[in-house]
Amino acid sequence: MAQSNEERKNIINTVLIVMVGQVGCLTLIIVLASLFGGLWLDRTFNTKPLFTLILLFAGIPLSVILMLVIARRTIARLKSKPDTEEKKDLSA
């Protein structure tokens, strides 16, 4: 069955909202892991802000890279779905 244009837009919007939620949660996890890991290392080695700052600054490019990976994967899935649906419609 062919989807209407409105249904397709609703699906795309829903998928994009889920993608933004995934990116937000991963960013939060990375920041919290960097913070608590850095605080623990600073307390263990008595180097007050050193490890915390290093891990927080290292988390920035990591979260950007993960954001790009998730966005590319989501866009690839969105682009591939219409092709498979059209092939199913043509074979029926």
ABEGO torsion letter per residue (X at the ends): XBBBAAAAAAAAAAAAAAAAAAAAAAAAAAAAAAAAAAAAAAAAAGBAAAAAAAAAAAAAAAAAAAAAAAAAAAAAAAAAAAAAAAAAAAAX
